[in-house]
Each structure stands twice: as structure tokens, then as C-alpha cells.
Amino acid sequence: MLSGGGAGKRAGAGFVPERGVIDRTSAAEAAARELRALILSRQLPAGTLLHQGELATHLGVSRTPLREALQRLTAEGLVRIDPHRGAVVAQPTFAEVKEIYELQMLLEGAAARAAAIAASAEGLSAVEKVLDAHEHGHSGHDWVESNVAFHASIYELANKPLLVELIGLLRNRAALYVNLLARTEDGRARADHEHRLMLEALRRHDPDELEKLVCQHLQRTLDWLHTVIEDE
């Protein structure tokens, strides 16, 4: 139980944390969001040394929230801590992406089955709207964000919040690799075609077909990434 000491004050039935805690957390979230965008857009390429002083000045934050932001991006696999150099932008490796995608196939396949069974007319309509918006996105960054939104809209229909949460964690770890796919028009076109097939299986409430399509979708992306990462 939290006491009314230096950690904060109670006002009525609610607990109000100190202002500094909120400010620092918000600054860390904003710094993480900005750094993530710079890494995924390759404005900060793999192997770039992240000088904390320069980054803090560029982002307009102090070093404490910046360190918290770097810790978050390390957990997502976008930043690695080199014992000699410090924080650096992570270099994709196929061994890592293979493990991530194998886990995604297990979890997303299960979520797809449950979604196909549980999907309501209202839920289907929501997925259709997300996919329509996704297909109208043109830039690589917009495509990546709406791609995540499309898959999430399907899995939300499964009514399995813990499963959806775990999938979200893996998709954060896969973001660096999905951005490699988004850099190519052929890769985006192939993925978009497969998205339409998934929607049709969802409309038919066909769990076997939707699970198969989701796993094939992930496997094809993994196969493509194997060649790209080897060439990086």
C-alpha cells in the first residue's frame, strides 16, 4: 500500500503522483517515439553510435528520460548496448528475425483461428475499414503503421487480451524488419494481396484457412527478409 510520504499525496479517494514523475515519463515516451521513428526510417542507420549528449539536445530532453527511452528501444531490439562504445542502433540478424517470426506464427495463427470463429458483423466492418485505409497509404512509414493496425484489428476479434498483448510485443520487435519490407514496392504489393485473402477467410468464418494464410504471410516475409538481411 502506498503511504502519503514523499511518493505523492492523496486527494480524496485518488492518488496523485508527483508532477516530476509524470513529466519524466512523458518526456521518455516522447523521446522513445522520436528515436524509434528515426531508426525505422533509417535516418539513424544500423551501427550508428548514439551520443546521449547530442541526442538529448536534439530531442529537447534531459539525460534521465533519454536513458529511459534508450532502455525501451533496447527492449524492442532497436538499440543495443555495446560495452565499449555505448548505445548503438541495432544491426538486423537473420537468427533474431527467424526466432521472432516463428513465435509470431504460433501466436498469430492461434489468434487468427479464434478471430475467425468469434468475428461479429460489426467486427468485420471494422477490419474492412482498417484495410481500406491501409491500402490508401503510400509512404513506407504510413504503410508500416497501417499494416500493424490491420493485423491488430483481426486479432482483437479473438477476445483474448493476453494473447493480443504478447503479439503486440513481438510485432514491436519485428518493426525493424517490417520496415525493410516496406522499402520495396513489390514487397508491399505482395503483402497487400495477402491481406485481402485474409479478409475473405475472415468473412467466411473459416479458422483453418485464416490460420494458414496468416502463417504463410509471415513465412513469406521471413523468406524475403533472409535474402535482404544477408545482403545488408
Backbone torsions as a table, in degrees:
resi	resn	phi	psi	omega
1	MET	NA	136.7	-179.0
2	LEU	-80.1	133.7	178.2
3	SER	-91.0	174.3	-177.7
4	GLY	-93.0	26.5	-178.7
5	GLY	-78.7	-140.7	-174.1
6	GLY	-70.8	-11.7	-176.9
7	ALA	-72.9	-16.7	-178.5
8	GLY	158.0	-176.0	-178.8
9	LYS	-128.6	149.3	176.0
10	ARG	-95.0	136.0	176.5
11	ALA	-124.9	102.9	-175.8
12	GLY	67.7	-129.3	-178.3
13	ALA	-90.9	-5.3	-174.8
14	GLY	-104.2	157.5	178.1
15	PHE	-105.6	129.0	-178.7
16	VAL	-113.1	110.6	179.5
17	PRO	-70.9	163.1	178.4
18	GLU	-62.7	148.1	-177.2
19	ARG	-59.5	-38.6	-178.4
20	GLY	-60.8	-33.9	179.0
21	VAL	-64.6	-44.5	179.6
22	ILE	-64.2	-46.7	-177.6
23	ASP	-60.8	-43.5	-177.7
24	ARG	-66.4	-42.3	179.6
25	THR	-63.0	-44.4	179.7
26	SER	-63.0	-40.9	179.5
27	ALA	-65.4	-38.9	179.3
28	ALA	-65.9	-41.0	178.8
29	GLU	-64.3	-43.0	-179.7
30	ALA	-65.9	-41.6	179.4
31	ALA	-65.4	-41.1	178.9
32	ALA	-63.7	-41.4	-179.8
33	ARG	-63.0	-44.3	-179.3
34	GLU	-67.5	-44.9	179.0
35	LEU	-63.8	-39.3	178.6
36	ARG	-60.1	-44.2	179.8
37	ALA	-64.2	-39.8	179.5
38	LEU	-65.4	-37.4	179.9
39	ILE	-72.9	-46.1	-176.7
40	LEU	-68.1	-28.0	177.6
41	SER	-85.7	-3.8	179.7
42	ARG	68.8	18.0	169.1
43	GLN	-68.9	-24.8	169.1
44	LEU	-116.1	93.9	-174.9
45	PRO	-69.6	164.5	176.6
46	ALA	-55.4	137.0	179.3
47	GLY	91.5	-7.9	-179.4
48	THR	-66.2	129.9	175.5
49	LEU	-77.2	128.5	-176.3
50	LEU	-97.8	97.3	178.5
51	HIS	-74.9	115.7	-173.1
52	GLN	-63.4	-37.5	179.5
53	GLY	-63.5	-45.9	-179.9
54	GLU	-66.0	-41.6	-179.5
55	LEU	-65.0	-42.7	-179.9
56	ALA	-59.5	-41.7	178.7
57	THR	-66.8	-44.7	-178.8
58	HIS	-62.1	-41.1	-175.9
59	LEU	-87.2	-12.3	179.4
60	GLY	72.7	35.6	178.2
61	VAL	-128.8	164.4	175.0
62	SER	-81.3	174.3	-176.2
63	ARG	-70.6	-27.7	-178.3
64	THR	-64.3	-54.2	176.6
65	PRO	-65.2	-28.6	177.4
66	LEU	-65.1	-42.9	178.0
67	ARG	-62.1	-38.3	177.5
68	GLU	-64.9	-39.8	177.8
69	ALA	-63.0	-42.5	178.9
70	LEU	-64.5	-36.2	176.7
71	GLN	-63.5	-40.7	178.9
72	ARG	-63.3	-44.3	-178.1
73	LEU	-71.2	-27.4	173.5
74	THR	-66.0	-42.2	178.1
75	ALA	-63.6	-30.3	179.0
76	GLU	-83.3	-7.5	179.6
77	GLY	85.7	7.7	-179.5
78	LEU	-87.9	-22.3	-179.8
79	VAL	-128.2	143.4	174.8
80	ARG	-123.6	148.3	177.9
81	ILE	-99.3	111.6	176.0
82	ASP	-87.8	124.8	-176.3
83	PRO	-60.7	-21.1	-178.4
84	HIS	-102.2	-32.5	-174.2
85	ARG	-103.1	-26.8	-175.0
86	GLY	103.8	-150.2	-177.5
87	ALA	-77.9	131.1	178.0
88	VAL	-134.4	153.2	175.2
89	VAL	-67.6	131.8	-174.2
90	ALA	-66.4	144.4	174.3
91	GLN	-97.3	122.5	-179.1
92	PRO	-59.7	139.6	173.1
93	THR	-126.7	144.0	-177.2
94	PHE	-68.8	-32.8	179.3
95	ALA	-59.1	-41.7	179.8
96	GLU	-68.2	-47.6	-177.6
97	VAL	-66.0	-33.1	178.5
98	LYS	-63.3	-43.7	179.0
99	GLU	-64.4	-42.4	179.1
100	ILE	-60.2	-47.7	-176.2
101	TYR	-70.0	-32.9	176.7
102	GLU	-63.9	-40.6	176.7
103	LEU	-68.3	-38.5	177.7
104	GLN	-61.3	-40.5	179.7
105	MET	-60.5	-41.1	179.7
106	LEU	-65.0	-50.0	-174.3
107	LEU	-76.0	-43.5	-178.4
108	GLU	-71.7	-31.4	174.8
109	GLY	-62.3	-43.6	178.9
110	ALA	-65.3	-41.4	179.3
111	ALA	-66.2	-37.1	179.6
112	ALA	-64.3	-42.5	178.4
113	ARG	-59.3	-48.8	-178.2
114	ALA	-64.5	-37.8	-179.7
115	ALA	-65.7	-41.0	-179.1
116	ALA	-62.8	-33.9	-179.5
117	ILE	-77.6	-39.8	-171.5
118	ALA	-92.1	-11.4	-171.4
119	ALA	-58.8	129.3	175.3
120	SER	-96.6	169.6	177.1
121	ALA	-60.0	-39.1	178.9
122	GLU	-65.8	-41.0	178.7
123	GLY	-64.9	-41.4	177.6
124	LEU	-61.3	-41.5	179.2
125	SER	-61.9	-39.2	179.6
126	ALA	-64.8	-42.1	178.5
127	VAL	-63.8	-42.3	179.2
128	GLU	-59.6	-42.4	179.7
129	LYS	-64.4	-40.8	179.4
130	VAL	-65.1	-41.6	-179.7
131	LEU	-67.4	-39.6	177.1
132	ASP	-59.8	-43.4	178.8
133	ALA	-65.5	-38.7	179.7
134	HIS	-61.3	-42.3	-176.3
135	GLU	-71.9	-14.1	177.5
136	HIS	-96.2	-0.4	175.6
137	GLY	-80.9	138.8	-174.0
138	HIS	-112.9	-43.9	-176.1
139	SER	-74.8	158.0	-180.0
140	GLY	-58.1	-41.8	-178.6
141	HIS	-65.6	-45.2	178.3
142	ASP	-62.4	-39.8	-178.6
143	TRP	-63.9	-43.0	-179.4
144	VAL	-62.1	-46.2	-178.6
145	GLU	-63.6	-43.8	-178.3
146	SER	-75.4	-25.0	173.6
147	ASN	-63.4	-45.8	177.2
148	VAL	-61.9	-42.2	-179.3
149	ALA	-62.8	-38.3	179.3
150	PHE	-63.6	-51.6	-179.7
151	HIS	-61.2	-41.7	179.8
152	ALA	-62.7	-36.2	-178.6
153	SER	-65.0	-31.5	176.0
154	ILE	-71.2	-50.3	-173.5
155	TYR	-67.9	-27.2	176.2
156	GLU	-60.3	-27.4	-178.7
157	LEU	-71.1	-13.3	-177.9
158	ALA	-72.4	-17.8	-177.6
159	ASN	58.1	40.0	177.6
160	LYS	-129.2	82.2	-171.9
161	PRO	-60.1	-37.3	179.8
162	LEU	-67.3	-41.4	177.6
163	LEU	-61.5	-43.8	179.0
164	VAL	-63.5	-38.7	179.0
165	GLU	-63.7	-43.6	179.6
166	LEU	-65.2	-39.0	176.4
167	ILE	-61.9	-41.0	179.0
168	GLY	-61.1	-40.2	178.2
169	LEU	-63.0	-42.1	179.0
170	LEU	-68.3	-37.5	179.7
171	ARG	-66.8	-32.3	173.7
172	ASN	-63.1	-40.6	179.3
173	ARG	-68.9	-27.0	-178.6
174	ALA	-88.2	-5.3	-172.9
175	ALA	-57.7	-39.3	-179.5
176	LEU	-60.4	-36.6	-176.4
177	TYR	-81.1	-36.0	177.0
178	VAL	-63.0	-33.3	177.7
179	ASN	-65.7	-28.8	174.3
180	LEU	-64.3	-41.9	178.2
181	LEU	-63.7	-41.4	-175.8
182	ALA	-66.9	-16.5	179.5
183	ARG	-72.9	-14.1	-176.6
184	THR	-113.8	134.9	179.4
185	GLU	-65.4	-39.6	178.8
186	ASP	-62.9	-40.9	179.5
187	GLY	-63.5	-42.3	178.6
188	ARG	-65.9	-41.5	-178.4
189	ALA	-64.4	-42.3	179.0
190	ARG	-62.5	-45.4	-179.8
191	ALA	-64.2	-40.5	-179.0
192	ASP	-63.8	-40.1	176.8
193	HIS	-61.4	-42.9	179.9
194	GLU	-67.4	-32.2	176.2
195	HIS	-61.3	-41.2	179.6
196	ARG	-63.7	-39.8	177.3
197	LEU	-63.2	-38.2	177.7
198	MET	-63.1	-42.4	-179.8
199	LEU	-62.6	-40.6	179.4
200	GLU	-63.8	-40.9	177.8
201	ALA	-65.4	-37.3	177.7
202	LEU	-64.9	-42.6	178.4
203	ARG	-60.6	-34.6	-179.8
204	ARG	-81.9	-2.7	-175.8
205	HIS	53.1	48.9	-176.8
206	ASP	-108.3	94.0	-175.9
207	PRO	-64.7	-38.2	-179.1
208	ASP	-63.9	-45.6	-177.8
209	GLU	-67.8	-42.5	-178.5
210	LEU	-66.5	-41.9	177.1
211	GLU	-60.1	-44.0	179.8
212	LYS	-62.6	-45.1	-178.7
213	LEU	-64.0	-41.4	179.3
214	VAL	-63.5	-44.5	-179.1
215	CYS	-67.8	-39.1	176.5
216	GLN	-63.9	-40.3	178.9
217	HIS	-58.4	-46.9	179.7
218	LEU	-69.0	-39.6	-179.2
219	GLN	-66.1	-40.1	179.1
220	ARG	-65.9	-37.9	176.0
221	THR	-64.7	-42.0	178.3
222	LEU	-62.5	-43.3	179.0
223	ASP	-61.2	-41.6	180.0
224	TRP	-66.6	-42.9	-179.1
225	LEU	-64.1	-30.2	179.2
226	HIS	-57.2	-45.5	-179.9
227	THR	-70.3	-38.7	-177.8
228	VAL	-68.0	-45.6	-177.4
229	ILE	-68.3	-34.2	175.7
230	GLU	-63.1	-31.9	-178.0
231	ASP	-85.2	-12.4	-174.7
232	GLU	-66.8	NA	NA
